[in-house]
Amino acid sequence: MGLGYIMMGLFVTCMFVIFDTQLIIEQSERGIRPVAGHAMELFMNLFRLFMKILQVLQELQNEDKRKRKK
């Protein structure tokens, strides 16, 4: 059950990356270009995505260890 919640969090994080990227593109087309702010926003999104991927891998490893014990 824990893996399902983590996968859902991974999906939501991916959607945030897509949403923020689209927002940055739209703002850039309107002439609003705070490059440092946009870069930091994308960096934080990608960092969160990386952390979620690590959580998925850790949970998969834990499940594998539980199966081996049985």
N, C-alpha and C positions, 0 to 999 in steps of 0.2 A: 504494500500500500504506500510506503514511503517513496518508492521510485516514481509512482504516478504523480504525486504532488511535486516532486522535483522536476519531472518532465513538463508538467504544466507551468511551473515557474520558468523553465527554459523557453517554452513557447512564448510566454508573456514577455520575457526579456527580448526575444527576437523581434516581437511586434513593436516594442519600444524603440529598438534600433531602426526599424523600417520607418516608423512614424516620425522619429526625430530627423532622420535623413530627409524625408519628404518635406518636413517643415523647414529645414535649412535650405533646401533647393528653392522652395517657394519664396522664402525671405530674400534669398540671393537674387532671384528674378525681379523682385520689387526694389532692389537697390539697398537692402539692409544687409550689411556685410561685416558683422563683428567676428572676424576670422578666428581670433583667439578663443572667444566664447563658444563658437561652434565646434572648434577643434576639441576643446575641453569636454564639451557635452558628448561628442562622439567617442572620445577616449573613455569617459566614465561608462558609457553604455557598453562599449566593447569589453571593458574590465569586468562589468557585471556579468556579461555573457560568458566570459572566460571562467569566472567563479562558478556559474551555474553548470558549465560543462564539467568542471572539476568535481562538483557535487554528484553529478550523474555517474561519473567514472568511479568515484569513491563508493557510492551505493551499489553499483554493479559488482565491485570488488568484494564488498561486505556480503552480498548475497551469494557470491561464489564461495566464499569462506564458509558460510552457514551450510551450504549444500555439501561441501566436502566433509564437514563434521558429522553429518548424518550418514 
